[in-house]
Structure formats: structure tokens, C-alpha cells
């Protein structure tokens, strides 16, 4: 009798699981790819927190993706990876649990020229993307006229002026396209997703206007709320502002508040497990910590990882001797307006923002390190690096709206 009861429970559980699987929303992604793939018959789909693959059979492949919220996933054919093809990430926004189709011809533009069909949002985003490409062509043409080339190395003496001009041209040619998209499609997730284009090229006031033009439904999305918090973060993170106290969980899930560092100069380091420049910065950061640990100085690393397990693995691997926390309340956005990692802030003993640096300078010549040397009367002598790495500043990895 007991066996029958247990069997009955198992059967009921299996039926329940099967029912759940049938009713759980999911995305269907169907693709057609033409061209000689030279036997490389895999298609990969991924993000920072998702990975899957499908077999390409007779030019067709398909994915089934659980749907919890809108996702932005990247596609790359095995052919591109194995044949050493030039690869530019090709992403698809999927904001509804419906069927999306991707049509690609490897002999005519490859993944970049693919056509995507599905929800209104993905098609709007594709059209907006083409408008942005045209805008970037104009930007490159103007930069070439002014500087003789459409790009410039960071070690060029003119780079600062070049970068400022490039940002001004982005505001001139790209921001109006975004404003038009939001105005004409306030209830589309394409508008919400594209707000990331305004993070670096608009004022907080302009960002607030963009948010205000969204429909009430879109304003309630996670991404729109984070954008609104980001505009507030720009104001909060200005040099001279006092940082409001906040509390995050450390790797043992114990509450760690900013106020615990009061009375020390604090280097706040925003990073992520998937950020190579962040991980590369740690050896020198450990040198900085070793140099000043007996001074009124500390380091506080805050991860923006979406995956707690990935963060914990990285924390264990790096074994840094200072405090660690996971940003589970978007402090990076609403408190500091982070657009890329690594980004570091130097905070005074009374909690005032003194300096900000984006990227990583491995030779110890960054402005924050110069400030620390002036405060404590000695500078950090970095370990010897290969000549090709000396003086090389590593740019921060930009954040995506959806990870």
C-alpha cells in the first residue's frame, strides 16, 4: 500500500511538471542561413548569463528559450568562429513569448545583414539600427575631415579633443533619432531598450524628458526604472557630492554598509566577473592596497554581476584582501551612473566624492593614484610589465541594457 501511495505521489508530480512545462511561456527562434558553412553546423546563442547551441540542418536551426522577461541574446555561427571570420556581435531583442525568425545569407553581408521578424519591438529596433548606422557614417565623415581619420589611438595628443568632438557629433546625429523613436513609439519596448544610447550623450534633464515620454506601462519596466535611476545617479556621483549610505550583501550574505568605511579614504571599485580589464586590474590594485593598508585607506569592490554564482567564483579566484559586495539594488546606476567597468571612485573620509576614473591604467600613473601618493607621501611602484604594456590604458567594458 505504501508503494502505491508513493507511486501515486510521483505520478501526480510528473503530471504537474509536464503541465507546467506546457504552460510556461517560451520564445521560439527559427533561423535560416544560406551559404557554404564548410561543415560547421552549429549556431550559438548567448548573453552574459545564458548559453545554448543548435544544430544547423539543411540551412535551418531553432531554439526554444524560457521567457521570464525581455531578453537580448547574441547569435554567432560556428563557421564564423572556426574560419577566423571578422565577428561583430549580432543581437536580437525578444520582448514577447512568440516566434522570431532570422534570415541570413553568409555570401551577402553575413549575420550583420540578417533580417529579423517577430514582435513590433524587434522590427522597430532593426529599423532604428539602420538609421544609427547611417548616422555613424556621417560622424565618421566629419571626423575624417577634421582630423584626417575617423578614429584615433588613445595615446595620441589630440585624443581628448577627438573624443569630445565624437561625443558632440553623436549628440547631433544619434540623440534626435532616439528622441523620435520614443516620441513615435512610447509603448514599445524598443524605445525602452534604446534608452541606453542616451546615457553618455545627454544631460540628466534630457534623460528625464525621454523617460517622461514613455507610456505608463513602459515606465514600469525594469530597464526604464534603471534608466531613470541612472539620470539621478549622474547628479549623485558628481565630484564634491556626499555619497548617501547604502547597504549591500558581501560574499557571505552579511550586510555591508558604506558607513563602515567612515574615517578612511575609500577606493570604490565597480567591476564584474566577465570583465577582463577588471580582472587584469586586480594585481596592481593589490599592490596599491599593500602600500597603503596601514594608512587611513581601504578598497571596496562592488560587483554588477547578474549571476551570484559567477561573482562568488570570481571572488574566490581573485582572493582580494579587501571587502566585496554584490550590487543587488542598482547602486551602480542610481548612486554612481556607471556606464562601463572597471570604474573607480575615490571617496574622502567624510564620504565626499573626490575623483572618478573609467578604465584601468596598469603603470600606476592614473590620477587617483597620484592623489593617493600626495595624501600619503609615497607612491606605489608597480611590478615590471612587458614593454608593450607600459603606459597602456585599458578602456572600460560598456554595459548593455540587458545582460
MONOR-V676464 format. One record per pair of residues at least 12 apart in sequence whose ideal C-beta (glycine too) atoms are under 10 Angstrom apart, sorted by the first residue. I is the first residue (numbers start at 0). J is the second residue. Records with the same first field share a line. If there is no record, write none. Layout:
# MONOR-V676464
I->J, J
This chain:
# MONOR-V676464
20->65
23->65, 66, 67, 96
24->64, 65, 66, 67, 95, 96, 97
25->62, 63, 64, 65, 66, 67, 96, 97
26->62, 63, 64, 65, 66, 69, 70, 72, 91, 93, 94, 95, 96, 97, 98, 99, 117, 118
27->61, 62, 63, 64, 66, 93, 96, 97, 98, 99, 100, 117
28->42, 44, 51, 53, 60, 61, 62, 63, 64, 72, 74, 91, 93, 98, 99, 100, 101, 115, 117
29->53, 59, 60, 61, 62, 98, 99, 100, 101, 102, 116, 117
30->42, 44, 53, 55, 58, 59, 60, 61, 62, 74, 76, 91, 99, 100, 101, 102, 103, 113, 115
31->55, 57, 58, 59, 60, 100, 101, 102, 103, 104, 113, 114
32->55, 58, 59, 60, 74, 76, 78, 101, 102, 103, 104, 105, 109, 110, 113
33->58, 102, 103, 104, 105, 106, 107
34->58, 76, 78, 103, 104, 105, 106, 107, 109
35->78, 105, 106
36->55, 58, 76, 77, 78, 79, 81, 82, 105
37->77, 78, 81, 82
38->77, 78, 81
39->55, 76, 77, 78, 79, 80, 81, 82
40->53, 54, 55, 56, 57, 58, 60, 76, 77, 78
41->53, 54, 55, 60, 75, 76, 77, 78, 80, 81
42->54, 55, 59, 60, 61, 62, 74, 75, 76, 77, 78, 101, 103
43->73, 74, 75, 76, 77, 79, 80
44->60, 62, 64, 70, 72, 73, 74, 75, 91
45->72, 73, 74, 75, 88
46->70, 71, 72, 73, 90, 305, 399, 401, 402
47->73, 271, 272, 273, 274, 304, 305, 306, 309, 398, 399, 401, 402
48->70, 273, 304, 305, 306, 309, 401, 402
49->64, 65, 70, 72, 73, 306, 402
50->72
51->63, 64, 72
52->77
53->74
54->77
55->76, 77, 78
58->103
60->74, 76, 101
61->98, 100
62->74, 99
64->93, 96, 99
65->96
66->93, 94, 95, 96, 97
67->96
68->94, 220, 221, 222, 401
69->92, 93, 94, 95, 118, 120, 188, 191, 192, 220, 221, 222, 400, 401
70->90, 91, 92, 93, 94, 401, 402
71->90, 91, 92, 93, 94, 124, 192, 222, 399, 400, 401, 402
72->89, 90, 91, 92, 93, 401
73->88, 89, 90, 91, 110, 399
74->88, 89, 90, 91, 101, 103, 110, 113, 115
75->87, 88, 89, 110
76->89, 103, 105, 109, 110
78->105, 109
79->105, 109, 110
84->105, 109, 110
85->109, 111
86->109, 110, 111
87->109, 110, 111
88->110, 111, 399
89->101, 103, 109, 110, 111, 112, 113, 115
90->115, 124, 128, 399, 401
91->113, 115, 117, 121, 124, 125
92->115, 117, 118, 120, 121, 122, 123, 124, 125, 188, 189, 191, 192, 193, 400, 401
93->115, 117, 118, 120, 121, 188, 401
94->117, 118, 119, 120, 121, 124, 187, 188, 189, 191, 192, 220, 401
95->117, 118, 119, 120, 121, 188
96->118
97->117, 118, 121
98->116, 117, 118
99->115, 116, 117, 118, 121
100->113, 114, 115, 116, 117, 121
101->113, 114, 115, 116, 117, 121
102->114, 115, 116
103->115
111->132
113->125
115->128
118->187, 188, 189
119->184, 186, 187, 188, 189
120->184, 186, 187, 188, 189, 190, 191, 192, 193
121->187, 188, 189, 192
122->187, 189
123->180, 183, 184, 187, 188, 189, 190, 192, 193
124->180, 187, 188, 189, 190, 192, 193
125->189
126->180, 189
127->176, 177, 179, 180, 184, 189, 190, 192, 193, 196
128->189, 193
130->172, 173, 175, 176, 177, 179, 180
131->169, 172, 173, 176, 177, 193, 196
133->172, 176
134->168, 169, 171, 172, 173, 174, 175, 176
135->149, 168, 169, 172, 173
136->149, 172
137->168, 171, 172, 173
138->164, 165, 167, 168, 169, 171, 172, 173
139->165, 168
140->168
141->164, 165, 167, 168, 171, 172
142->161, 164, 165, 168
145->160, 161, 164, 168
146->158, 160, 161, 164, 165
148->161
149->161, 165
150->165
151->164, 165
153->358, 391, 392, 393, 394
154->390, 391, 392
165->200
166->199, 200
167->200
168->200
169->196, 199, 200, 201
170->197, 199, 200, 201, 202, 205
171->200
173->196, 197, 200
174->196, 197, 200, 201, 205, 209
176->193, 196
177->190, 193, 194, 195, 196, 197, 200, 201, 209
178->197, 201, 205, 208, 209, 212
180->193, 194, 196, 209
181->193, 194, 197, 208, 209, 210, 211, 212, 213, 217
182->209, 212
183->212
184->212, 213, 214, 217
185->211, 212, 213, 214, 215, 216, 217, 218
186->213, 214, 215, 216, 217
187->213, 214, 217
188->216, 217, 220, 222, 223
189->217
190->209, 212, 213, 214, 217, 223
191->210, 213, 214, 216, 217, 218, 220, 221, 222, 223, 224, 225, 226, 400
192->220, 222, 223, 399, 400, 401
193->209, 222, 400
194->206, 209, 210, 213, 217, 222, 223, 225, 226, 227, 229, 230, 400
195->222, 225, 226, 229, 338, 397, 398, 399, 400, 401
196->209, 400
197->209, 210, 226, 229, 230
198->226, 229, 230, 232, 233, 332, 336, 337, 338, 339, 397, 398, 400
199->336, 338, 339, 397
201->230, 233
202->230, 233
203->229, 230, 231, 232, 233, 234, 235, 336
204->230, 234
205->230
206->226, 227, 229, 230, 231, 233
207->226, 227, 230, 231
208->230
209->223, 226, 227, 230
210->223, 224, 226, 227, 229, 230
211->227
213->226, 227
221->329, 400, 401
222->400, 401
224->329, 332, 333
225->329, 331, 332, 333, 400
226->332, 400
227->332, 333
228->328, 329, 330, 331, 332, 333, 334, 336
229->329, 331, 332, 333, 335, 336, 337, 338
230->332, 333, 336
231->332, 333, 334, 336
232->329, 330, 331, 332, 333, 334, 335, 336, 337, 338
233->332, 333, 335, 336, 338
234->336
235->330, 332, 333, 334, 335, 336, 352
236->331, 333, 334, 335, 336, 337, 342, 344, 352, 355
237->336, 352, 355
238->344, 345, 351, 352, 353, 354, 355
239->351, 352, 353
240->350, 351, 352
241->346, 347, 349, 350, 351, 352
242->257, 258, 265, 267, 330, 334, 335, 344, 346, 347, 350, 351, 352
243->257, 330, 333, 334, 350
244->256, 257, 258, 259, 261, 350
245->257, 258, 301, 324, 326, 328, 330, 333, 334
246->258, 259, 324, 328, 330
247->299, 301, 302, 322, 323, 324, 325, 326, 327, 328, 330
248->307, 323, 324, 325, 326, 327, 328
249->314, 322, 323, 324, 325
250->302, 307, 310, 311, 314, 315, 322, 323, 324, 325
251->311, 323
252->307, 325
253->324
254->324
255->299, 301, 322, 323, 324, 325
256->324
257->299, 301, 324, 330, 334, 346, 350
258->350
259->297, 299, 322
260->296, 297, 298, 299, 322, 346, 348, 350
261->346, 348, 349, 350
262->295, 297, 348, 349, 350
263->291, 294, 295, 296, 297, 298, 299, 346, 347, 348
264->291, 294, 295, 296, 297, 345, 346, 347, 348, 353, 367, 370, 371, 374, 375
265->295, 296, 297, 298, 299, 321, 322, 344, 345, 346, 347, 348, 350, 353
266->284, 287, 288, 291, 296, 297, 298, 299, 300, 321, 343, 344, 345, 346, 354, 356, 367, 368, 371
267->297, 298, 299, 300, 301, 330, 334, 335, 342, 343, 344, 345, 346, 352, 355
268->280, 281, 284, 298, 299, 300, 301, 302, 319, 321, 323, 340, 341, 342, 343, 344, 356, 359
269->299, 300, 301, 302, 303, 326, 330, 331, 334, 335, 337, 339, 340, 341, 342, 343, 344, 357, 395, 398
270->284, 300, 301, 302, 303, 304, 310, 313, 317, 323, 340, 341, 342, 343, 359, 395, 396
271->301, 302, 303, 304, 305, 306, 309, 310, 313, 326, 331, 340, 341, 396, 398, 402
272->302, 303, 304, 305, 306, 308, 309, 310, 311, 312, 313, 314, 316, 317
273->303, 304, 305, 306, 309, 310, 313, 340, 396, 402
274->302, 303, 304, 313, 339, 340, 341, 359, 395, 396, 398
275->393, 396
276->339, 340, 341, 358, 359, 361, 392, 393, 394, 395, 396
277->300, 302, 303, 313, 317, 340, 341, 342, 359, 393, 395, 396
278->313, 316, 317, 341, 359
279->341, 359, 361, 388, 393
280->340, 341, 343, 358, 359, 360, 361, 393
281->300, 313, 316, 317, 318, 319, 341, 359
282->317, 361, 381, 382, 384
283->359, 360, 361, 362, 363, 365, 368, 379, 381, 382, 384
284->298, 300, 317, 319, 321, 341, 343, 359, 361, 379
285->298, 317, 318, 319, 320, 321, 382
286->363, 379, 380, 381, 382
287->363, 365, 367, 368, 371, 378, 379, 381
288->319, 320, 321, 379
289->320, 379
290->363, 368, 371, 372, 375, 377, 378, 379, 380
291->371, 372, 374, 375, 377, 379
292->320, 321
293->375
294->371, 374, 375, 376, 377
295->348, 374, 375
296->345, 348, 371, 374, 375
297->321, 322, 346
298->319, 320, 321, 322, 323, 343
299->321, 322, 323, 324, 344, 346
300->314, 317, 319, 321, 322, 323, 324, 325, 341, 343
301->322, 323, 324, 325, 326, 330, 331, 334, 335, 337, 340, 342, 344
302->314, 323, 324, 325, 326, 327, 331, 340
303->325, 326, 327, 329, 330, 331, 332, 337, 340, 342, 398, 402
304->325, 326, 327, 402
305->325, 326, 327, 401, 402
306->325, 402
307->325, 327
310->323, 324, 325, 326
311->323, 325
331->398
332->398
335->352, 355
336->355
337->355, 357, 395, 398
338->357, 395, 397, 398
339->357, 358, 394, 395, 396, 397, 398
340->357, 358, 359, 395, 396, 397, 398
341->356, 357, 358, 359, 393, 394, 395, 396
342->355, 356, 357, 358, 359, 395, 398
343->355, 356, 357, 358, 359, 365, 367, 395
344->356, 367
345->366, 367, 368, 370, 371, 374
347->374
353->367, 370, 374
354->366, 367, 369, 370, 371
355->367
356->368, 392, 395
357->392, 394, 395
358->392, 393, 394, 395, 396
359->391, 392, 393, 394, 395
360->381, 390, 391, 392, 393
361->381, 382, 384, 388, 389, 390, 391, 392, 393
362->381, 384, 388, 389, 390, 391, 392
363->378, 379, 380, 381, 382
364->378, 381, 389, 390, 392
365->392
368->381
